[in-house]
Amino acid sequence: MLLDTIGKLLERIVAGQLSRIAEETGMLSASQMGARLGRSIQTVLELLTQQVHTVWRSNPNLVVSLLSLNISGAFDQVSHKRIIHNMKAQAVPYWIIQFTKSFFKDWTTRLLIKDYMAQIMQINIGIP
């Protein structure tokens, strides 16, 4: 139980550092809203409303459409090697890269379908 608590605390510290680095270095698009300080659903709605009004001011006859996607399972396909590569490219501190590598090390899964249980398999994609 104590190890779980310490692990969660360490994950939170690293996540905070990565968020700070991403904000300070401009790693994220200005239009990205999710999981960012000072941004909420209200921020998104205000941005969308402003964009619609801008289009209507330019030409009141235009129709504005919105396509919203909820891509479930996107994080299941993230490459661990690509994450590490991108972190190095953005000059993320070495200790955070090493922590992330250790976090991804020795991930396994096992499929269970009705009464059949497959052998344990190593996996190198996906993040929780």
N, C-alpha and C positions, 0 to 999 in steps of 0.2 A: 504494500500500500504506500509506504514512504517513497519507494522508487518511482511509482506512478506519479506521485505528487511532484517530486523533484523533476521528473521528465517533463511534465506539463509546464512547470515553471520555466524550465530551460527553453522549451519550445516557444513559450510566450515571449521570452526575452529575445530570442533569435527572430521571431516574426516581427517584433517591434523594431528591431535594428534594420531588418530588410525593408520594412515599410518606410522608415526614415530615409534610408539610402535611396529608395525608389523615388521618393518625393524630392529629395535634395538634388538628385542627378538628372531628373527629368526622364526617367526610364519609362514612365507611363504616359499614355496619350492624355491630353487635356480633357478629352471626351469620356475617358473611363471613369465610371462613377462607383462601381462596387468595391467594397472593402477599403475605402479611403476616408481618412479623417476629414470632417467638415462637409461630407457629401452624403446626401440621403435621398430618399424617394422624392422629397420635395425639390431638391436640387435638380433632379432629372426632369420632373414635370415643368419646372420653371424654364429649363433649357429648351425643352421641346416646344413650349408655348412661345418663347422668344423666336425660335426658328420658324414656326408657322407664321407668326406675325410678320417676320422679315420677308418671307415669300409673298404673303398677301399684299404687303406694301409695295413690293416690286411689280406685282401684277395681280390685281384683285380677281382676275378670271382663272387663275391657276388653282388646281386642286392639290392639296398636300396629303400624301399617304404615309403611313407608318407600318413598317414590318418589324414585329417584335419576335425574337426567337429565344426559346429557353432550351439550350442545348444540354440535355441531360447526358451524363456519362462522359463529358468532354475531359474531365480530369482523369478518367480511367485510362486515357491514351497518351498521357504526357510522358515523354521520354526522360528518364533520369539523366542520361548522358547529355541531352540537350539542355536540361536545366543547369547542370554544372558548367557546360560550355558558355551559356548565356551569363551566368554569374561571373565567370572569369572575364568575359568580354566587357562586363560593366564594372570591373575592378571591385567586386564585393570583397570584403576582408577575408583573408585566408582562413581564419578560424571559423567563419560562417560557412564557407565552402566545405571545409573538412567536416563540420557538424552535419551538413546536409548529406554529404557522401555517406557518413556513418548511419544516418537516418534511413537511407535507401539500401544499405547493405543487408544482404541475406533475406530479402523479402520472399515469401513463399505463399502459395495458395493451394487449395485442394478443392476439386469439384465434387459435389454430392448431388446425385440425381436419383431420387427415390431411394432404393436400397443399395445403389452402386456408389462406392467411394473411390475416386481416382487417387493415384499416387501424388505425393507432394511435388509441386513444380516450382522452380525458381522463376521469379518475374522481375522484369527490369523496366516496367512502365507503370504509370498510375501514381496518384498521390491521394491521401485520404482527405 
